[in-house]
């Protein structure tokens, strides 16, 4: 399949693969690309790269060149909102986001591909926010020539899962905020939650339509939720009243408003007293007091997923326990940190 030829005898022959050159601090890339026809003037350069021989490639039936394999796999791995970028280099090709949104990675299928051997694929974490043009994954065939059977197995995994990667656009929600607490409703203290939530919402495509101050009254809160729903609000955030204090009636108000799939408590710090519920298709998210003090909380992990159209379950929240411990770094670098990044 590969015929070894001395470089002196290779003049006029065509390279079957890239020849890499590395100069520390200057470059790492192909000095000669696949398809290059060897010239007399190339011999000294090849010699400096330590190449005393090149290989002439004769691909037998049942095998593929690394670049051909990379394109075939990349095509199968791209789901909605993802495409592959440019020509493969040394059997490697990159996948990029075709739009702004939330990246979803089928981690189980990705593992199946990487178990095949002689092929690989690596990606960003699932649930990463990406911009159009961002690199989300890369795949390659590891040997220069690879069995078609292995490549086809990788392609089948990708196709049967409608791609390994997809980017979901975030919907533009009409947001209502209910800030609870007798001390805030009566004007005894100034609310600190609204600017925090306004900032977080402004970082998405959504807009805050109305902010309501409410006393610790389940009936009042339930009535305000009903009014917001009636005017077309399709995402409700509530603050305060998330603790075990019997005076905190926010949760009861949400239940009285008709909430189902009510989830209280989360395996994430900060955010252990977070609440997630639904009234029909409208999500309600209850943010505990940690949302004022901490730069990043469970809200930051779940808000993009809610806006991407996910219906959050107890299992989704439980799974966030792995990677759900914020390290409270002196200078917050989220999302470039381990918070929210399990397996």
C-alpha positions as a LaTeX table, in Angstrom:
\begin{tabular}{lrrr}
\hline
Residue & $x$ (\AA) & $y$ (\AA) & $z$ (\AA) \\
\hline
Unk1 & 0.00 & 0.00 & 0.00 \\
Unk2 & 2.87 & 2.38 & 0.83 \\
Unk3 & 6.03 & 2.21 & $-1.27$ \\
Unk4 & 9.12 & 3.65 & 0.38 \\
Unk5 & 11.17 & 5.77 & $-2.04$ \\
Unk6 & 14.46 & 7.59 & $-1.49$ \\
Unk7 & 14.04 & 11.35 & $-1.89$ \\
Unk8 & 16.72 & 11.36 & $-4.60$ \\
Unk9 & 14.52 & 8.99 & $-6.58$ \\
Unk10 & 11.29 & 10.82 & $-5.75$ \\
Unk11 & 11.69 & 13.81 & $-8.06$ \\
Unk12 & 8.53 & 14.07 & $-10.15$ \\
Unk13 & 6.51 & 11.95 & $-7.76$ \\
Unk14 & 3.44 & 13.25 & $-5.93$ \\
Unk15 & 3.29 & 13.41 & $-2.13$ \\
Unk16 & 0.54 & 11.25 & $-0.67$ \\
Unk17 & 0.44 & 13.12 & 2.65 \\
Unk18 & 1.47 & 16.40 & 4.28 \\
Unk19 & 5.02 & 16.68 & 5.62 \\
Unk20 & 4.96 & 18.71 & 8.83 \\
Unk21 & 7.55 & 21.26 & 9.82 \\
Unk22 & 7.87 & 22.61 & 13.38 \\
Unk23 & 9.89 & 25.69 & 14.20 \\
Unk24 & 9.62 & 26.56 & 17.87 \\
Unk25 & 7.79 & 29.82 & 18.44 \\
Unk26 & 7.33 & 30.34 & 14.70 \\
Unk27 & 5.18 & 27.71 & 13.05 \\
Unk28 & 3.74 & 24.24 & 13.06 \\
Unk29 & 2.28 & 23.23 & 9.74 \\
Unk30 & 2.85 & 21.52 & 6.43 \\
Unk31 & 6.13 & 22.32 & 4.71 \\
Unk32 & 4.87 & 20.24 & 1.79 \\
Unk33 & 1.21 & 19.44 & 1.26 \\
Unk34 & $-0.41$ & 16.32 & $-0.04$ \\
Unk35 & $-0.38$ & 16.47 & $-3.85$ \\
Unk36 & 2.89 & 18.41 & $-4.04$ \\
Unk37 & 5.15 & 17.22 & $-6.86$ \\
Unk38 & 8.69 & 16.73 & $-5.59$ \\
Unk39 & 11.29 & 18.95 & $-7.30$ \\
Unk40 & 15.06 & 18.93 & $-7.25$ \\
Unk41 & 14.97 & 22.16 & $-5.26$ \\
Unk42 & 12.92 & 20.43 & $-2.52$ \\
Unk43 & 15.55 & 17.84 & $-1.69$ \\
Unk44 & 17.63 & 20.00 & 0.66 \\
Unk45 & 14.50 & 21.13 & 2.53 \\
Unk46 & 13.33 & 17.53 & 2.91 \\
Unk47 & 16.78 & 16.58 & 4.15 \\
Unk48 & 16.67 & 19.32 & 6.81 \\
Unk49 & 13.33 & 17.91 & 7.97 \\
Unk50 & 14.96 & 14.53 & 8.45 \\
Unk51 & 13.15 & 13.00 & 5.48 \\
Unk52 & 15.44 & 10.65 & 3.62 \\
Unk53 & 12.48 & 8.79 & 2.14 \\
Unk54 & 8.93 & 9.57 & 1.11 \\
Unk55 & 6.04 & 7.19 & 0.64 \\
Unk56 & 4.12 & 6.72 & $-2.56$ \\
Unk57 & 0.57 & 5.78 & $-1.69$ \\
Unk58 & $-1.33$ & 3.07 & $-3.47$ \\
Unk59 & $-4.66$ & 2.78 & $-1.72$ \\
Unk60 & $-6.07$ & $-0.72$ & $-1.88$ \\
Unk61 & $-9.75$ & $-1.52$ & $-2.06$ \\
Unk62 & $-11.36$ & $-1.30$ & 1.37 \\
Unk63 & $-9.19$ & 1.59 & 2.56 \\
Unk64 & $-9.48$ & 5.41 & 2.54 \\
Unk65 & $-6.97$ & 8.23 & 2.68 \\
Unk66 & $-7.05$ & 10.13 & 6.00 \\
Unk67 & $-8.42$ & 13.34 & 4.44 \\
Unk68 & $-11.23$ & 11.56 & 2.63 \\
Unk69 & $-12.15$ & 9.79 & 5.86 \\
Unk70 & $-12.13$ & 13.07 & 7.82 \\
Unk71 & $-14.58$ & 14.76 & 5.44 \\
Unk72 & $-16.92$ & 11.76 & 5.48 \\
Unk73 & $-16.97$ & 11.64 & 9.28 \\
Unk74 & $-17.34$ & 15.41 & 9.71 \\
Unk75 & $-20.34$ & 15.39 & 7.40 \\
Unk76 & $-22.00$ & 12.67 & 9.48 \\
Unk77 & $-21.19$ & 14.35 & 12.81 \\
Unk78 & $-22.72$ & 17.74 & 11.94 \\
Unk79 & $-26.26$ & 18.17 & 13.21 \\
Unk80 & $-28.50$ & 21.26 & 12.86 \\
Unk81 & $-26.58$ & 24.50 & 13.32 \\
Unk82 & $-23.14$ & 22.90 & 12.77 \\
Unk83 & $-21.01$ & 22.57 & 9.64 \\
Unk84 & $-17.43$ & 21.63 & 8.86 \\
Unk85 & $-14.81$ & 24.20 & 8.05 \\
Unk86 & $-12.30$ & 24.25 & 5.19 \\
Unk87 & $-10.24$ & 21.41 & 3.81 \\
Unk88 & $-8.80$ & 18.70 & 6.06 \\
Unk89 & $-5.16$ & 18.96 & 7.04 \\
Unk90 & $-3.20$ & 15.82 & 7.91 \\
Unk91 & $-6.48$ & 13.98 & 8.30 \\
Unk92 & $-7.98$ & 16.56 & 10.67 \\
Unk93 & $-11.01$ & 18.75 & 10.07 \\
Unk94 & $-12.81$ & 21.28 & 12.28 \\
Unk95 & $-16.53$ & 21.67 & 12.93 \\
Unk96 & $-17.98$ & 25.12 & 13.56 \\
Unk97 & $-21.19$ & 26.69 & 14.82 \\
Unk98 & $-23.34$ & 27.91 & 11.95 \\
Unk99 & $-25.31$ & 30.19 & 14.28 \\
Unk100 & $-25.33$ & 31.74 & 17.74 \\
Unk101 & $-26.84$ & 29.48 & 20.37 \\
Unk102 & $-26.38$ & 26.62 & 22.81 \\
Unk103 & $-24.18$ & 23.68 & 21.86 \\
Unk104 & $-25.53$ & 20.19 & 22.44 \\
Unk105 & $-23.15$ & 17.23 & 22.36 \\
Unk106 & $-24.33$ & 13.62 & 22.22 \\
Unk107 & $-21.66$ & 12.48 & 24.66 \\
Unk108 & $-22.69$ & 8.81 & 24.53 \\
Unk109 & $-22.44$ & 8.68 & 20.74 \\
Unk110 & $-19.16$ & 10.61 & 20.86 \\
Unk111 & $-17.74$ & 7.96 & 23.18 \\
Unk112 & $-18.91$ & 5.21 & 20.81 \\
Unk113 & $-17.00$ & 6.86 & 17.96 \\
Unk114 & $-13.86$ & 7.17 & 20.05 \\
Unk115 & $-14.10$ & 3.51 & 21.04 \\
Unk116 & $-13.73$ & 2.41 & 17.42 \\
Unk117 & $-9.99$ & 3.01 & 17.30 \\
Unk118 & $-8.05$ & 4.74 & 14.48 \\
Unk119 & $-10.58$ & 7.60 & 14.46 \\
Unk120 & $-11.17$ & 10.32 & 17.01 \\
Unk121 & $-13.39$ & 13.29 & 17.72 \\
Unk122 & $-13.04$ & 15.92 & 20.45 \\
Unk123 & $-15.46$ & 18.72 & 21.32 \\
Unk124 & $-16.36$ & 21.52 & 23.67 \\
Unk125 & $-18.57$ & 20.71 & 26.63 \\
Unk126 & $-22.24$ & 20.26 & 25.97 \\
Unk127 & $-24.40$ & 23.27 & 26.94 \\
Unk128 & $-21.65$ & 25.72 & 25.98 \\
Unk129 & $-22.82$ & 29.02 & 24.56 \\
Unk130 & $-21.24$ & 29.58 & 21.14 \\
Unk131 & $-21.15$ & 32.31 & 18.53 \\
Unk132 & $-21.49$ & 31.78 & 14.80 \\
Unk133 & $-18.11$ & 30.64 & 13.50 \\
Unk134 & $-16.84$ & 29.26 & 16.82 \\
Unk135 & $-15.05$ & 25.91 & 16.59 \\
Unk136 & $-17.14$ & 23.34 & 18.47 \\
Unk137 & $-15.35$ & 20.08 & 17.61 \\
Unk138 & $-12.64$ & 18.47 & 15.49 \\
Unk139 & $-12.29$ & 14.98 & 14.09 \\
Unk140 & $-9.59$ & 13.04 & 12.29 \\
Unk141 & $-8.48$ & 9.69 & 11.04 \\
Unk142 & $-5.37$ & 8.74 & 12.97 \\
Unk143 & $-3.46$ & 6.59 & 10.41 \\
Unk144 & $-2.61$ & 7.89 & 6.95 \\
Unk145 & $-4.69$ & 5.11 & 5.41 \\
Unk146 & $-7.66$ & 3.73 & 7.29 \\
Unk147 & $-10.03$ & 0.84 & 6.80 \\
Unk148 & $-13.28$ & 1.91 & 5.16 \\
Unk149 & $-15.11$ & $-0.37$ & 7.58 \\
Unk150 & $-14.01$ & 1.71 & 10.60 \\
Unk151 & $-14.92$ & 5.00 & 8.92 \\
Unk152 & $-18.32$ & 3.64 & 7.93 \\
Unk153 & $-18.94$ & 2.58 & 11.54 \\
Unk154 & $-18.22$ & 6.14 & 12.71 \\
Unk155 & $-20.47$ & 7.55 & 9.98 \\
Unk156 & $-23.28$ & 5.20 & 11.00 \\
Unk157 & $-23.08$ & 6.38 & 14.62 \\
Unk158 & $-23.29$ & 9.99 & 13.48 \\
Unk159 & $-26.12$ & 9.45 & 11.04 \\
Unk160 & $-28.21$ & 7.29 & 13.37 \\
Unk161 & $-28.09$ & 10.08 & 15.96 \\
Unk162 & $-28.76$ & 12.85 & 13.43 \\
Unk163 & $-25.27$ & 14.16 & 14.11 \\
Unk164 & $-23.15$ & 14.27 & 17.25 \\
Unk165 & $-23.37$ & 18.06 & 17.59 \\
Unk166 & $-26.07$ & 20.66 & 17.16 \\
Unk167 & $-26.45$ & 24.34 & 18.02 \\
Unk168 & $-29.88$ & 25.44 & 19.18 \\
Unk169 & $-30.84$ & 29.09 & 18.82 \\
Unk170 & $-32.20$ & 30.78 & 21.94 \\
Unk171 & $-35.77$ & 31.99 & 21.75 \\
Unk172 & $-36.63$ & 35.60 & 22.55 \\
Unk173 & $-38.69$ & 35.28 & 25.70 \\
Unk174 & $-41.05$ & 37.84 & 27.18 \\
Unk175 & $-39.90$ & 37.81 & 30.80 \\
Unk176 & $-41.79$ & 38.73 & 33.94 \\
Unk177 & $-39.94$ & 39.17 & 37.26 \\
Unk178 & $-41.65$ & 38.89 & 40.65 \\
Unk179 & $-39.54$ & 40.11 & 43.55 \\
Unk180 & $-41.00$ & 39.00 & 46.87 \\
Unk181 & $-40.50$ & 40.08 & 50.46 \\
Unk182 & $-42.50$ & 42.26 & 52.85 \\
Unk183 & $-39.46$ & 44.41 & 53.57 \\
Unk184 & $-39.02$ & 45.21 & 49.85 \\
Unk185 & $-42.76$ & 45.59 & 49.10 \\
Unk186 & $-43.16$ & 48.05 & 51.96 \\
Unk187 & $-40.09$ & 50.05 & 50.95 \\
Unk188 & $-38.11$ & 49.35 & 54.12 \\
Unk189 & $-35.13$ & 48.17 & 52.09 \\
Unk190 & $-34.15$ & 48.61 & 48.47 \\
Unk191 & $-34.31$ & 45.62 & 46.17 \\
Unk192 & $-30.96$ & 44.37 & 44.87 \\
Unk193 & $-32.21$ & 41.56 & 42.67 \\
Unk194 & $-33.68$ & 43.46 & 39.73 \\
Unk195 & $-30.39$ & 44.85 & 38.30 \\
Unk196 & $-28.81$ & 41.38 & 38.55 \\
Unk197 & $-31.63$ & 39.72 & 36.64 \\
Unk198 & $-31.94$ & 42.55 & 34.14 \\
Unk199 & $-28.25$ & 42.11 & 33.31 \\
Unk200 & $-28.51$ & 38.35 & 32.91 \\
Unk201 & $-31.60$ & 38.61 & 30.72 \\
Unk202 & $-30.00$ & 41.33 & 28.59 \\
Unk203 & $-27.16$ & 38.92 & 27.77 \\
Unk204 & $-29.70$ & 36.75 & 25.93 \\
Unk205 & $-32.11$ & 37.65 & 23.14 \\
Unk206 & $-34.93$ & 38.04 & 25.69 \\
Unk207 & $-36.43$ & 41.17 & 27.26 \\
Unk208 & $-37.89$ & 41.94 & 30.68 \\
Unk209 & $-41.49$ & 43.06 & 30.14 \\
Unk210 & $-42.51$ & 43.76 & 33.73 \\
Unk211 & $-41.07$ & 43.76 & 37.25 \\
Unk212 & $-43.45$ & 43.27 & 40.17 \\
Unk213 & $-42.79$ & 43.79 & 43.88 \\
Unk214 & $-44.84$ & 41.37 & 45.97 \\
Unk215 & $-45.37$ & 40.84 & 49.71 \\
Unk216 & $-44.92$ & 37.45 & 51.36 \\
Unk217 & $-48.45$ & 36.44 & 50.39 \\
Unk218 & $-49.05$ & 33.23 & 48.44 \\
Unk219 & $-52.40$ & 34.56 & 47.23 \\
Unk220 & $-50.92$ & 37.84 & 45.96 \\
Unk221 & $-48.07$ & 36.01 & 44.21 \\
Unk222 & $-50.48$ & 33.54 & 42.58 \\
Unk223 & $-52.66$ & 36.39 & 41.31 \\
Unk224 & $-49.68$ & 38.22 & 39.82 \\
Unk225 & $-48.47$ & 35.07 & 38.10 \\
Unk226 & $-51.93$ & 34.61 & 36.57 \\
Unk227 & $-51.94$ & 38.22 & 35.38 \\
Unk228 & $-48.51$ & 37.86 & 33.78 \\
Unk229 & $-49.58$ & 34.72 & 31.98 \\
Unk230 & $-52.73$ & 36.43 & 30.73 \\
Unk231 & $-50.66$ & 39.19 & 29.10 \\
Unk232 & $-48.46$ & 36.71 & 27.24 \\
Unk233 & $-45.42$ & 36.45 & 29.50 \\
Unk234 & $-43.65$ & 33.17 & 28.61 \\
Unk235 & $-40.88$ & 33.09 & 31.24 \\
Unk236 & $-41.31$ & 34.03 & 34.89 \\
Unk237 & $-38.48$ & 34.58 & 37.36 \\
Unk238 & $-39.23$ & 34.90 & 41.06 \\
Unk239 & $-36.81$ & 35.99 & 43.78 \\
Unk240 & $-36.89$ & 35.60 & 47.54 \\
Unk241 & $-39.05$ & 33.23 & 49.51 \\
Unk242 & $-36.97$ & 30.22 & 48.53 \\
Unk243 & $-35.72$ & 29.29 & 52.02 \\
Unk244 & $-37.29$ & 27.07 & 54.66 \\
Unk245 & $-38.53$ & 30.10 & 56.61 \\
Unk246 & $-42.30$ & 29.61 & 57.12 \\
Unk247 & $-42.84$ & 33.28 & 56.29 \\
Unk248 & $-41.48$ & 32.70 & 52.77 \\
Unk249 & $-44.58$ & 31.97 & 50.71 \\
Unk250 & $-43.23$ & 32.30 & 47.18 \\
Unk251 & $-43.21$ & 28.57 & 46.58 \\
Unk252 & $-46.78$ & 28.24 & 47.84 \\
Unk253 & $-47.87$ & 31.07 & 45.57 \\
Unk254 & $-46.34$ & 29.32 & 42.58 \\
Unk255 & $-48.12$ & 26.09 & 43.45 \\
Unk256 & $-51.44$ & 27.92 & 43.93 \\
Unk257 & $-50.98$ & 29.47 & 40.48 \\
Unk258 & $-51.17$ & 25.96 & 39.02 \\
Unk259 & $-47.53$ & 24.99 & 38.68 \\
Unk260 & $-46.73$ & 21.40 & 37.78 \\
Unk261 & $-43.44$ & 19.48 & 37.63 \\
Unk262 & $-42.47$ & 21.44 & 40.72 \\
Unk263 & $-38.82$ & 20.91 & 41.63 \\
Unk264 & $-37.38$ & 22.52 & 44.74 \\
Unk265 & $-33.76$ & 22.03 & 45.75 \\
Unk266 & $-30.76$ & 21.46 & 43.50 \\
Unk267 & $-27.41$ & 19.67 & 43.62 \\
Unk268 & $-25.49$ & 22.85 & 42.78 \\
Unk269 & $-23.68$ & 25.38 & 44.94 \\
Unk270 & $-24.52$ & 28.23 & 44.81 \\
Unk271 & $-28.16$ & 27.49 & 44.07 \\
Unk272 & $-29.18$ & 24.66 & 46.39 \\
Unk273 & $-32.59$ & 26.26 & 47.10 \\
Unk274 & $-33.37$ & 26.88 & 43.44 \\
Unk275 & $-36.90$ & 26.16 & 42.20 \\
Unk276 & $-38.04$ & 25.02 & 38.75 \\
Unk277 & $-41.66$ & 24.59 & 37.71 \\
Unk278 & $-44.02$ & 24.91 & 34.76 \\
Unk279 & $-47.51$ & 26.21 & 34.16 \\
Unk280 & $-48.40$ & 24.62 & 30.86 \\
Unk281 & $-45.45$ & 25.40 & 28.65 \\
Unk282 & $-44.33$ & 28.47 & 30.61 \\
Unk283 & $-41.26$ & 27.90 & 32.82 \\
Unk284 & $-41.03$ & 29.48 & 36.28 \\
Unk285 & $-37.63$ & 29.77 & 37.90 \\
Unk286 & $-37.22$ & 30.62 & 41.57 \\
Unk287 & $-33.87$ & 32.20 & 42.40 \\
Unk288 & $-32.67$ & 32.07 & 46.01 \\
Unk289 & $-30.81$ & 34.89 & 47.77 \\
Unk290 & $-27.41$ & 33.56 & 46.64 \\
Unk291 & $-28.23$ & 35.13 & 43.28 \\
Unk292 & $-27.45$ & 38.56 & 44.73 \\
Unk293 & $-24.15$ & 37.67 & 46.35 \\
Unk294 & $-22.60$ & 35.27 & 43.82 \\
Unk295 & $-21.62$ & 36.31 & 40.31 \\
Unk296 & $-22.62$ & 32.92 & 38.88 \\
Unk297 & $-25.25$ & 30.48 & 40.18 \\
Unk298 & $-27.44$ & 27.66 & 38.95 \\
Unk299 & $-29.51$ & 30.25 & 37.09 \\
Unk300 & $-26.61$ & 30.84 & 34.70 \\
Unk301 & $-26.47$ & 27.12 & 33.91 \\
Unk302 & $-30.19$ & 26.63 & 33.35 \\
Unk303 & $-31.36$ & 29.89 & 31.76 \\
Unk304 & $-29.73$ & 29.22 & 28.35 \\
Unk305 & $-31.15$ & 25.69 & 28.34 \\
Unk306 & $-34.64$ & 26.96 & 29.10 \\
Unk307 & $-34.34$ & 29.55 & 26.33 \\
Unk308 & $-33.12$ & 26.82 & 23.98 \\
Unk309 & $-36.45$ & 25.06 & 24.51 \\
Unk310 & $-35.45$ & 22.37 & 27.00 \\
Unk311 & $-38.02$ & 21.27 & 29.53 \\
Unk312 & $-35.87$ & 20.89 & 32.63 \\
Unk313 & $-36.44$ & 17.77 & 34.72 \\
Unk314 & $-35.34$ & 16.67 & 38.17 \\
Unk315 & $-32.83$ & 14.34 & 36.55 \\
Unk316 & $-31.33$ & 17.25 & 34.57 \\
Unk317 & $-30.79$ & 19.19 & 37.78 \\
Unk318 & $-29.51$ & 16.14 & 39.68 \\
Unk319 & $-26.94$ & 15.49 & 36.94 \\
Unk320 & $-25.45$ & 18.94 & 37.52 \\
Unk321 & $-24.07$ & 17.77 & 40.85 \\
Unk322 & $-21.00$ & 16.56 & 38.93 \\
Unk323 & $-19.24$ & 19.84 & 38.22 \\
Unk324 & $-21.83$ & 21.85 & 40.12 \\
Unk325 & $-19.51$ & 23.23 & 42.80 \\
Unk326 & $-18.49$ & 26.84 & 42.20 \\
Unk327 & $-14.98$ & 27.53 & 43.50 \\
Unk328 & $-15.73$ & 31.18 & 44.31 \\
Unk329 & $-12.58$ & 32.34 & 42.54 \\
Unk330 & $-11.39$ & 35.85 & 43.52 \\
Unk331 & $-11.84$ & 36.83 & 39.88 \\
Unk332 & $-14.75$ & 35.04 & 38.20 \\
Unk333 & $-13.82$ & 33.62 & 34.79 \\
Unk334 & $-17.08$ & 31.79 & 34.04 \\
Unk335 & $-17.73$ & 30.19 & 31.59 \\
Unk336 & $-14.00$ & 29.45 & 31.22 \\
Unk337 & $-13.96$ & 27.35 & 34.40 \\
Unk338 & $-15.12$ & 23.93 & 35.66 \\
Unk339 & $-18.50$ & 25.17 & 37.02 \\
Unk340 & $-21.36$ & 23.27 & 35.43 \\
Unk341 & $-19.09$ & 21.06 & 33.35 \\
Unk342 & $-19.64$ & 17.43 & 34.24 \\
Unk343 & $-19.32$ & 14.55 & 31.81 \\
\hline
\end{tabular}
